[in-house]
Amino acid sequence: MPGAKREFSPSTSWRPLTQVAEGTVALLRDSNVPADDQALLKALGLVPDRRLVVCKTGAPWIVEVLGARIGLSESIAELLLVEPIDEPLGRP
């Protein structure tokens, strides 16, 4: 059901964006956002398997995607499931 909160087992590395720390590099894996919002997220580059960097936690959540910074509300950030990856934060 879109918008419903999921429970996560400790064995999975996927978690809501709101559960990762500032500076984390992650892959967007899935989302529970309503269909209308999914189209907007896609237009912003937030699609499955996209690499992102958490630049700021808390409202608004700021993530870097494809070199652009995007502000997300807490309610949307809660619905984005990410997988933190072990990658250096160095810039090219």
C-alpha positions in Angstrom: 0.0 0.0 0.0 1.6 3.3 -1.0 2.5 5.5 1.8 2.4 2.7 4.4 5.4 2.3 6.6 7.4 -0.8 6.2 9.2 -2.8 8.9 12.8 -3.6 8.2 14.7 -6.6 9.4 18.3 -6.1 10.7 19.5 -8.4 7.9 18.6 -6.0 5.1 20.8 -3.0 4.3 17.8 -1.1 2.8 16.4 1.6 5.0 14.4 4.8 4.8 16.5 7.8 3.9 15.6 9.3 7.3 17.6 6.6 8.9 21.0 7.4 7.3 23.5 9.9 8.4 24.7 13.1 6.8 27.5 12.4 4.4 26.3 8.9 3.5 26.6 7.7 -0.1 23.7 5.5 -1.0 21.8 3.9 -3.8 18.0 4.6 -4.1 16.5 1.2 -4.1 12.7 1.7 -3.9 10.1 4.1 -2.7 6.6 4.0 -1.2 5.6 7.4 -2.6 2.2 7.9 -4.3 2.2 7.6 -8.1 1.9 11.4 -8.6 5.0 12.0 -6.5 6.9 9.2 -8.3 6.7 11.1 -11.6 8.1 14.2 -9.9 10.9 12.2 -8.3 11.8 10.6 -11.6 12.0 14.0 -13.2 14.4 15.1 -10.5 16.6 12.0 -11.2 15.5 10.0 -8.2 15.1 6.6 -9.8 15.9 3.1 -8.6 19.7 2.4 -8.4 20.6 6.1 -8.6 23.6 7.1 -6.5 22.9 9.9 -4.0 24.8 11.7 -1.2 23.0 12.8 1.9 24.1 16.4 2.3 21.8 17.5 5.1 19.6 15.5 7.4 16.3 16.9 8.9 13.7 19.0 7.2 14.4 19.7 4.5 16.5 16.6 3.7 19.1 17.7 1.1 20.5 15.0 -1.3 22.9 15.4 -4.1 21.8 13.6 -7.3 23.7 13.8 -10.6 25.6 16.8 -9.3 22.4 18.8 -8.3 21.2 19.2 -4.7 17.5 18.5 -4.1 15.5 19.4 -1.0 13.0 16.8 0.2 10.3 17.0 2.9 10.5 14.7 5.9 7.4 12.8 4.7 8.9 12.1 1.3 12.4 11.2 2.7 10.7 8.6 5.0 9.3 6.9 1.9 12.6 6.6 0.0 14.4 3.3 0.6 18.1 3.5 0.2 21.1 1.2 0.5 24.2 2.8 2.0 27.3 2.0 0.0 31.0 2.1 0.9 32.3 4.7 -1.4 34.5 7.7 -0.8 33.0 11.2 -0.8 35.8 12.7 -2.9 34.8 15.0 -5.7 36.3 14.7 -9.2 
